[in-house]
């Protein structure tokens, strides 16, 4: 009897635990769904996800975390990390953001070549600056907040924030590691060019210093808050610290296993955070030149890092689509913000139209089209997912990737049923899978590749049935007509 009671008690506890987990997940997905539906464009029923992230930054007073994405700028409350609002431009998303020193204005720029300024308190757009001929990838306020710099690949523009007028233009090719130090009207432009870093004065158009030492291309640059120190991250996996006044190399920080994507100083300049392709975020003691912490929650390339105004919290964004928050003092993980997904490469609807599959980076995401809620994530591909297709005759999904494989998934359980290999790489030609399609009866799966072939597979067993040749270049897309019957008659279309 006692044993039965023990088993019954354990069963009840287990049931309560499961219900608690389900309720928490439901609650989280509901909050995510509601927050992602802010400022929907006219005619749009549901927004899936919050867009891929291009930049992150805390406000100077530490109350707001701004996340620049492919659909606009999401403003989060830095205490609860709940969404406050979504700021949008005219056409495209925002690639770079910058708060004014007083925190009242947020600037953003992106692919539409326009610089936008928003009032942070009211979320209203204040003004726009037009003048770039290419997409903008960096914006910066001067320390006094009177000047804004915006950078594209061929020039840097300086704007008078008070009058809304154009002040000056600095021509010259800038690498993506470009950054600026602005102290009032005194400007230093730091730009990476292959292995070297160039310090220039955009006002006089003269180069001040050329910093040499990296063995591979410079990927990221960051000035300390006093403008005296410059940090550079490189493909050579190292971070170098430089004296801006003399151009002297001060320290080299080593520890990352792959190239550095982003570096940024803490507000007091004592710490440096770095994000790398090795999936880690690292925190460095600048004075000692030593590693303090290594943060390992991310499962893909870490692209961006940003300190809170008090320097106690660090935010990091990765291609695993998760925005992680870290306690800098304790060296511990604080919170994860989900909902932002990577750039979408492919989309496919289920036959009933109630589920949409999205290829984003190395994953396949399933979303409910009625509620706009994330249902499942399929992981396993080693490269970006380039194409996906639902089977019209059952809950099966196929995905093709640049990792040269096709994976068959159970769309209900998320279980991988088959991995199909067969497209063949040749010299200088990799057999990336470019398109997948099921026959109308769902029994045959077709795939096309860079290897110039179309291959037919048994959709249930994954067994190869036929190879169609004749193309002289990569087959990127096609469809199977409804009258298609294997093997007597087939048609394909590029």
C-alpha positions as CSV (number, residue, x, y, z in Angstrom):
1,X,0.0,0.0,0.0
2,X,2.8,2.4,0.9
3,X,4.6,1.7,-2.3
4,X,1.4,2.4,-4.3
5,X,1.0,5.7,-2.4
6,X,4.6,6.6,-3.2
7,X,4.2,5.9,-6.9
8,X,0.9,7.8,-6.9
9,X,2.6,10.8,-5.2
10,X,5.5,10.7,-7.7
11,X,3.0,10.5,-10.6
12,X,1.1,13.6,-9.3
13,X,4.3,15.6,-8.8
14,X,5.5,14.6,-12.3
15,X,2.2,15.6,-13.8
16,X,2.2,19.0,-12.1
17,X,5.8,19.5,-13.3
18,X,4.8,18.7,-16.9
19,X,1.8,21.0,-16.7
20,X,3.9,23.8,-15.3
21,X,6.4,23.5,-18.1
22,X,3.7,23.4,-20.8
23,X,2.0,26.5,-19.2
24,X,5.2,28.4,-19.0
25,X,6.0,27.6,-22.6
26,X,2.5,28.6,-23.6
27,X,2.8,31.8,-21.6
28,X,6.2,32.6,-23.2
29,X,4.9,32.0,-26.7
30,X,1.8,34.1,-26.1
31,X,3.9,37.0,-24.9
32,X,6.3,36.6,-27.8
33,X,3.3,36.5,-30.3
34,X,1.7,39.6,-28.8
35,X,4.9,41.6,-28.8
36,X,5.9,40.7,-32.3
37,X,2.6,42.1,-33.7
38,X,3.5,45.7,-32.9
39,X,3.0,48.2,-35.8
40,X,1.9,45.8,-38.4
41,X,1.9,47.3,-41.9
42,X,-1.5,47.8,-43.6
43,X,-2.9,44.5,-44.9
44,X,-0.6,42.3,-42.8
45,X,-2.5,39.8,-40.7
46,X,0.4,38.2,-38.7
47,X,4.1,38.9,-38.3
48,X,6.3,35.8,-37.9
49,X,9.3,36.6,-35.8
50,X,10.9,40.0,-35.1
51,X,13.4,40.1,-37.9
52,X,17.1,39.4,-38.1
53,X,19.4,41.5,-35.9
54,X,21.8,44.0,-37.3
55,X,22.9,45.9,-34.2
56,X,22.2,46.2,-30.4
57,X,22.7,49.1,-28.0
58,X,21.7,50.3,-24.5
59,X,20.5,53.8,-23.9
60,X,22.8,56.0,-21.9
61,X,20.5,56.0,-18.8
62,X,20.3,52.1,-19.0
63,X,16.5,52.0,-19.2
64,X,16.2,50.8,-22.8
65,X,17.8,48.1,-24.9
66,X,17.5,48.9,-28.7
67,X,17.7,46.0,-31.2
68,X,18.0,47.0,-34.8
69,X,16.5,44.4,-37.2
70,X,15.5,43.8,-40.7
71,X,12.0,45.2,-40.0
72,X,12.9,48.1,-37.7
73,X,14.1,48.9,-34.2
74,X,12.6,47.0,-31.2
75,X,12.8,48.9,-27.9
76,X,12.9,46.7,-24.8
77,X,12.5,47.8,-21.2
78,X,15.9,47.1,-19.8
79,X,14.4,45.9,-16.4
80,X,11.8,43.5,-17.6
81,X,13.1,43.1,-21.1
82,X,9.5,43.3,-22.4
83,X,8.9,45.0,-25.7
84,X,8.0,48.7,-25.5
85,X,7.5,49.5,-29.2
86,X,8.8,49.0,-32.7
87,X,10.3,51.9,-34.7
88,X,10.2,51.6,-38.5
89,X,11.8,53.4,-41.4
90,X,10.2,53.9,-44.8
91,X,11.4,50.9,-46.8
92,X,14.0,48.6,-45.3
93,X,15.3,47.5,-42.0
94,X,17.9,49.2,-39.8
95,X,21.6,48.0,-39.9
96,X,23.1,50.3,-37.3
97,X,21.8,52.4,-34.4
98,X,23.2,55.0,-32.0
99,X,21.7,56.8,-29.0
100,X,22.5,60.5,-28.5
101,X,24.5,61.2,-25.3
102,X,21.4,62.5,-23.5
103,X,19.4,59.4,-24.5
104,X,16.5,61.4,-25.9
105,X,17.2,60.6,-29.6
106,X,17.9,57.4,-31.4
107,X,19.5,57.4,-34.9
108,X,19.4,54.5,-37.3
109,X,20.4,53.8,-40.9
110,X,20.3,50.9,-43.3
111,X,19.8,49.7,-46.8
112,X,17.4,52.4,-47.9
113,X,20.3,55.0,-47.6
114,X,18.4,57.2,-45.2
115,X,19.4,58.2,-41.7
116,X,16.4,58.4,-39.3
117,X,16.1,60.1,-36.0
118,X,13.4,59.1,-33.4
119,X,12.3,60.7,-30.2
120,X,12.8,57.8,-27.7
121,X,10.1,59.0,-25.2
122,X,7.3,59.4,-27.8
123,X,8.6,56.9,-30.4
124,X,7.9,59.5,-33.1
125,X,10.3,60.1,-36.0
126,X,11.9,63.5,-35.7
127,X,13.7,63.9,-38.9
128,X,15.5,62.1,-41.8
129,X,18.8,62.8,-43.5
130,X,19.2,61.9,-47.2
131,X,22.5,62.0,-49.1
132,X,24.0,58.5,-49.3
133,X,24.2,56.7,-52.6
134,X,24.8,53.3,-50.9
135,X,23.3,51.4,-47.9
136,X,24.4,52.7,-44.5
137,X,26.2,50.3,-42.2
138,X,27.3,52.6,-39.3
139,X,25.9,55.7,-37.5
140,X,27.5,57.5,-34.6
141,X,26.8,60.6,-32.4
142,X,29.5,63.0,-31.4
143,X,30.2,63.2,-27.6
144,X,28.3,66.6,-27.4
145,X,25.4,65.2,-29.4
146,X,25.5,68.0,-32.0
147,X,26.9,66.0,-34.9
148,X,25.9,62.6,-36.3
149,X,28.1,60.6,-38.6
150,X,26.7,58.1,-41.1
151,X,29.0,55.7,-43.0
152,X,28.5,53.7,-46.2
153,X,31.1,51.8,-48.2
154,X,32.3,54.8,-50.2
155,X,31.8,57.8,-47.9
156,X,31.1,59.2,-44.5
157,X,28.6,62.0,-44.0
158,X,28.5,64.5,-41.1
159,X,25.1,66.0,-40.1
160,X,24.2,68.9,-37.9
161,X,21.6,67.4,-35.6
162,X,20.2,70.7,-34.4
163,X,19.5,72.3,-37.8
164,X,19.1,69.0,-39.7
165,X,21.6,70.2,-42.3
166,X,24.5,68.4,-44.0
167,X,27.9,69.5,-42.7
168,X,30.6,67.6,-44.6
169,X,31.4,64.5,-46.6
170,X,34.5,62.4,-46.3
171,X,35.2,60.2,-49.4
172,X,37.1,57.0,-49.4
173,X,36.5,53.3,-49.3
174,X,35.7,52.0,-45.8
175,X,35.8,48.4,-44.7
176,X,32.9,47.0,-42.6
177,X,35.1,47.4,-39.5
178,X,34.7,51.2,-39.9
179,X,34.1,53.2,-36.7
180,X,34.4,56.8,-35.6
181,X,35.5,58.8,-32.6
182,X,33.7,62.2,-32.4
183,X,34.5,64.7,-29.7
184,X,32.5,67.7,-30.7
185,X,33.8,68.7,-34.2
186,X,37.1,66.9,-33.6
187,X,36.8,63.6,-35.6
188,X,38.9,60.6,-35.9
189,X,37.9,58.0,-38.5
190,X,39.2,54.5,-38.0
191,X,38.8,52.1,-40.9
192,X,40.0,48.6,-41.5
193,X,41.6,47.9,-44.9
194,X,42.7,44.3,-45.2
195,X,45.3,43.8,-42.4
196,X,45.8,47.5,-41.6
197,X,43.9,50.2,-39.7
198,X,43.8,53.8,-40.9
199,X,43.2,56.7,-38.6
200,X,42.1,59.8,-40.5
201,X,40.6,63.3,-40.0
202,X,37.6,63.6,-42.2
203,X,37.7,67.4,-41.9
204,X,41.2,67.8,-43.3
205,X,40.9,64.7,-45.4
206,X,44.4,63.7,-44.1
207,X,45.5,60.3,-42.7
208,X,47.0,60.5,-39.2
209,X,48.2,57.0,-38.6
210,X,48.4,53.6,-40.2
211,X,48.4,50.8,-37.6
212,X,50.0,47.5,-38.7
213,X,50.3,44.2,-36.9
214,X,47.3,42.0,-37.7
215,X,48.1,39.0,-39.9
216,X,44.7,38.8,-41.5
217,X,41.8,41.2,-42.3
218,X,40.5,43.5,-39.6
219,X,36.8,42.7,-38.9
220,X,35.8,45.0,-36.0
221,X,37.0,48.2,-34.3
222,X,35.9,50.1,-31.2
223,X,37.1,53.2,-29.4
224,X,37.2,53.5,-25.6
225,X,34.9,56.1,-24.0
226,X,37.7,58.6,-23.7
227,X,38.9,58.1,-27.3
228,X,42.5,57.3,-26.2
229,X,42.4,53.5,-26.9
230,X,41.3,51.6,-30.0
231,X,40.5,47.9,-30.0
232,X,40.7,45.9,-33.2
233,X,39.4,42.4,-33.8
234,X,40.7,40.4,-36.8
235,X,40.3,37.2,-38.8
236,X,43.6,36.2,-37.3
237,X,41.6,35.4,-34.0
238,X,43.4,38.1,-32.0
239,X,42.4,41.5,-30.5
240,X,44.9,44.3,-30.5
241,X,44.8,47.5,-28.3
242,X,46.3,50.7,-29.7
243,X,47.2,54.1,-28.4
244,X,45.2,56.5,-30.6
245,X,47.5,59.5,-30.1
246,X,50.8,57.7,-30.9
247,X,49.6,54.7,-32.9
248,X,51.6,52.5,-30.6
249,X,50.5,48.9,-30.2
250,X,49.8,48.2,-26.5
251,X,48.5,44.7,-26.0
252,X,47.4,41.6,-27.9
253,X,44.6,39.6,-26.5
254,X,44.5,35.9,-27.4
255,X,42.0,33.1,-26.7
256,X,39.4,32.9,-29.4
257,X,39.6,29.9,-31.7
258,X,38.1,31.7,-34.8
259,X,37.8,35.2,-36.2
260,X,36.5,38.1,-34.2
261,X,33.2,39.5,-35.3
262,X,32.7,42.4,-32.8
263,X,34.6,44.2,-30.0
264,X,33.3,46.8,-27.7
265,X,34.5,48.7,-24.5
266,X,32.6,48.9,-21.3
267,X,31.5,52.5,-20.4
268,X,34.4,52.9,-18.0
269,X,36.9,51.5,-20.4
270,X,38.2,48.8,-18.0
271,X,36.6,45.8,-19.8
272,X,36.4,44.8,-23.4
273,X,33.9,42.3,-24.8
274,X,34.5,40.3,-27.9
275,X,32.2,38.2,-30.1
276,X,33.6,35.4,-32.3
277,X,32.8,32.8,-34.9
278,X,33.9,30.3,-32.3
279,X,30.3,30.7,-30.8
280,X,31.7,32.4,-27.6
281,X,31.6,35.8,-26.0
282,X,34.7,36.8,-24.0
283,X,35.3,39.4,-21.4
284,X,38.8,40.9,-21.0
285,X,40.5,43.0,-18.4
286,X,41.9,45.9,-20.5
287,X,44.6,47.0,-18.0
288,X,45.9,43.5,-17.3
289,X,45.4,42.3,-20.8
290,X,43.9,39.1,-19.5
291,X,40.7,37.0,-20.0
292,X,38.1,37.3,-17.2
293,X,35.2,35.2,-18.4
294,X,34.1,33.1,-21.4
295,X,30.4,32.9,-22.1
296,X,29.3,29.8,-23.9
297,X,25.5,29.7,-24.2
298,X,25.4,30.5,-28.0
299,X,25.4,27.7,-30.5
300,X,26.4,29.7,-33.6
301,X,28.6,32.6,-34.7
302,X,28.2,35.5,-32.2
303,X,27.8,38.8,-34.2
304,X,27.2,41.6,-31.8
305,X,27.9,42.6,-28.2
306,X,26.8,45.7,-26.2
307,X,27.3,46.9,-22.6
308,X,24.5,48.4,-20.5
309,X,25.1,52.0,-19.3
310,X,26.3,50.9,-15.8
311,X,28.6,48.3,-17.3
312,X,27.0,45.5,-15.3
313,X,25.1,43.7,-18.1
314,X,26.3,42.6,-21.5
315,X,24.0,41.7,-24.4
316,X,25.1,39.4,-27.2
317,X,23.4,38.3,-30.4
318,X,24.2,35.2,-32.5
319,X,23.0,33.4,-35.6
320,X,21.4,30.9,-33.2
321,X,18.6,33.7,-33.1
322,X,18.9,34.2,-29.4
323,X,19.7,37.5,-27.6
324,X,21.6,36.5,-24.4
325,X,22.1,38.8,-21.4
326,X,25.0,38.3,-19.1
327,X,25.9,39.5,-15.5
328,X,29.3,41.1,-16.0
329,X,30.2,41.2,-12.3
330,X,29.3,37.6,-11.5
331,X,30.2,36.2,-14.9
332,X,26.8,34.4,-15.2
333,X,24.0,34.1,-17.6
334,X,20.9,36.3,-16.8
335,X,18.3,36.0,-19.5
336,X,17.6,34.9,-23.0
337,X,15.3,36.9,-25.4
338,X,13.9,34.9,-28.3
339,X,11.8,35.8,-31.3
340,X,14.4,37.3,-33.6
341,X,15.2,35.0,-36.4
342,X,18.1,35.0,-39.0
343,X,17.6,36.1,-42.6
344,X,15.0,33.9,-44.3
345,X,16.2,31.9,-47.2
346,X,13.1,29.8,-48.0
347,X,9.5,29.4,-47.1
348,X,6.9,26.6,-47.6
349,X,3.3,26.2,-46.5
350,X,1.7,23.0,-45.4
351,X,-1.1,21.6,-47.6
352,X,-3.8,22.9,-45.1
353,X,-2.1,26.3,-45.0
354,X,-2.0,26.3,-41.2
355,X,1.7,25.9,-40.8
356,X,4.6,27.7,-42.6
357,X,8.1,26.4,-42.6
358,X,11.0,28.9,-42.7
359,X,14.6,28.2,-43.6
360,X,16.7,30.6,-41.5
361,X,20.5,30.0,-41.2
362,X,21.1,26.3,-40.4
363,X,17.6,25.7,-39.0
364,X,14.0,25.1,-40.1
365,X,11.4,26.9,-38.1
366,X,7.7,25.9,-38.0
367,X,5.2,28.6,-37.2
368,X,1.4,28.5,-36.8
369,X,0.0,30.8,-39.5
370,X,-3.3,31.4,-37.6
371,X,-1.8,32.5,-34.3
372,X,1.7,33.5,-35.5
373,X,3.3,31.4,-32.8
374,X,6.5,29.4,-33.1
375,X,5.8,25.7,-33.0
376,X,9.1,23.8,-33.6
377,X,12.7,24.2,-34.6
378,X,14.5,21.5,-36.6
379,X,18.3,21.5,-36.2
380,X,21.0,19.3,-37.7
381,X,22.2,20.9,-40.9
382,X,25.8,21.9,-40.9
383,X,25.3,24.7,-43.4
384,X,22.6,27.2,-44.3
385,X,19.2,25.8,-45.3
386,X,18.6,27.0,-48.9
387,X,15.3,25.3,-49.7
388,X,12.3,23.6,-48.0
389,X,9.2,21.8,-49.1
390,X,6.2,20.2,-47.4
391,X,5.0,16.8,-48.7
392,X,1.4,17.4,-50.0
393,X,0.4,13.9,-48.9
394,X,1.3,13.8,-45.2
395,X,3.1,15.6,-42.4
396,X,6.6,15.4,-43.9
397,X,9.0,18.2,-44.6
398,X,12.2,18.1,-46.8
399,X,15.0,20.6,-46.4
400,X,18.1,21.1,-48.6
401,X,21.3,22.8,-47.5
402,X,24.6,24.1,-48.6
403,X,26.0,21.2,-46.5
404,X,25.2,19.1,-49.5
405,X,22.5,17.0,-47.8
406,X,18.7,16.7,-47.9
407,X,16.9,16.0,-44.6
408,X,13.4,14.5,-44.3
409,X,11.6,15.5,-41.1
410,X,8.4,14.4,-39.3
411,X,6.6,17.8,-39.2
412,X,4.5,16.7,-36.1
413,X,7.2,15.3,-33.8
414,X,10.2,17.2,-35.3
415,X,12.1,14.0,-35.6
416,X,14.6,13.6,-38.5
417,X,13.5,10.6,-40.5
418,X,16.2,10.5,-43.2
419,X,19.4,12.2,-44.4
420,X,19.9,11.9,-48.1
421,X,23.3,12.3,-49.8
422,X,24.1,11.8,-53.4
423,X,24.7,15.1,-55.2
424,X,28.4,15.0,-56.0
425,X,31.0,17.8,-55.7
426,X,33.6,18.4,-58.3
427,X,36.6,20.6,-58.6
428,X,35.6,24.2,-57.7
429,X,31.9,23.1,-57.8
430,X,30.2,22.2,-54.5
431,X,27.0,20.3,-54.6
432,X,24.9,22.7,-52.6
433,X,21.2,21.7,-52.7
434,X,19.4,24.6,-54.3
435,X,15.8,23.3,-54.5
436,X,13.5,20.5,-53.4
437,X,10.0,19.5,-54.5
438,X,7.6,16.6,-53.9
439,X,5.5,15.1,-56.6
440,X,1.7,15.7,-56.3
441,X,1.2,12.2,-54.8
442,X,4.0,12.8,-52.3
443,X,5.9,9.6,-53.2
444,X,8.8,11.2,-55.1
445,X,11.2,13.9,-54.0
446,X,13.2,15.8,-56.5
447,X,16.3,17.9,-55.7
448,X,18.5,20.2,-57.8
449,X,22.1,21.2,-57.1
450,X,25.1,23.2,-58.1
451,X,26.4,19.9,-59.6
452,X,24.1,20.6,-62.6
453,X,21.8,17.7,-62.0
454,X,18.3,16.9,-60.8
455,X,17.9,13.8,-58.7
456,X,14.8,11.8,-57.9
457,X,14.4,10.0,-54.6
458,X,11.9,7.7,-53.0
459,X,10.3,10.1,-50.5
460,X,9.6,7.3,-47.9
461,X,12.9,5.4,-48.0
462,X,15.3,8.1,-49.3
463,X,16.5,5.6,-52.0
464,X,17.9,7.2,-55.2
465,X,15.7,6.5,-58.3
466,X,17.0,8.6,-61.2
467,X,19.5,11.3,-62.1
468,X,18.5,13.9,-64.7
469,X,21.4,15.5,-66.6
470,X,21.7,18.0,-69.4
471,X,22.1,21.4,-67.6
472,X,25.4,23.1,-68.1
473,X,25.1,25.2,-64.9
474,X,23.7,25.0,-61.4
475,X,20.0,24.1,-61.3
476,X,18.5,26.7,-58.9
477,X,14.8,26.1,-59.1
478,X,12.1,24.1,-60.8
479,X,8.7,22.6,-60.2
480,X,7.1,19.2,-61.0
481,X,3.9,19.5,-63.1
482,X,0.7,17.8,-62.0
483,X,0.7,15.5,-65.0
484,X,4.2,14.2,-64.0
485,X,4.4,10.4,-63.6
486,X,7.5,8.5,-62.8
487,X,9.3,7.0,-64.7
488,X,7.4,7.2,-67.9
489,X,7.2,11.0,-68.2
490,X,8.9,13.8,-66.4
491,X,9.3,17.5,-66.9
492,X,11.4,20.1,-65.1
493,X,11.7,23.8,-65.4
494,X,14.5,26.2,-64.6
